[in-house]
Amino acid sequence: MYLTHVRHKVKDYDVWKAALDNNAELLFEKCGCIDTFIVQVNGDPTDVVIINTWPSKEHWDQFLKTHDSPEYKGKVKTGEDG
């Protein structure tokens, strides 16, 4: 098992979370993500940490490769303006 965490600043938590939910299959499930947890840092809804559980580091590496691909960037709608 391999755990990762990524911290993001978002403009609008509700918009960001809806976009994450709408893209979960493309973002995580196709790369083998087992589970995802989201926490707000000190209760600040614009400061979030995403914790993912992966079967292995190789699955995380595949996610990173997919995340940087033009195909991914063309499909994911973030709901954020920057």
N, C-alpha and C positions, 0 to 999 in steps of 0.2 A: 504494500500500500504506500502511496506517495501523496503527501499533502502539500498544497500550494496556497499562498494568500497573495492577493493583489489589492492594493488600496487605490481608490478612485475619489476624485472630487467631482460631484455632479451638480448641475444647476437646479434640477427639479427631481427629487427622489421618485415621485410617483410616475413621471414620464420615463425616467431611466429604468425603473423596475418593470414597467409594462413592456418596454423594448427588450429587456433581458428575458422576461418570460416568453415573449413572442418569438425570440430567436434561440431559445434554450437548446433545441435539437441541433441546430446548426452550430451553435457555440460550443456545447459541451457533450451532448449525448453521442454524436457521431464519432467523437474522439475517445469515448469510453469513460467519461466522467461518471463516478459512482454517486456522488452526492455534492450538493452545493449549499453553503450556509452564507447568509449575508448579515453583517452586523454594522450598525451605525456607531462610529467612534464618538464616545462621550455623548451619545444621544443626538449628535448633529446629523440631520438627514442628508446633508450635502457631502458628508465625509463617510464613505462606506468601504468596508473590507469584504472581499469575496473569498471564501475559503472553499477550495475544491478538494475532493478525495478522488484519486486516480488509482487504477490497478498497478501502475508502474510509472517510472520516470519516462519511459518510451511513449506512454500515452500522453503525458504532459508535453513532451517534445512534439508529438504529432499535433496537438492542439495549437502550440505556438506556430508551427509551420502553416497550419490551416488558417489561423488568425491573421497571418501576414499575407495571405494569398489574395490576388485580385478578385477571385471568385467570391471569397468571403466578404471582402469590402464592398462588392457590388450588390450583395444580397442583404446584408444586415442594415436595418434601419435603427438608428440610435435614439432618435427623438431629441437629440442634443444639437445645439448650434455651435459646436466648437469644443 
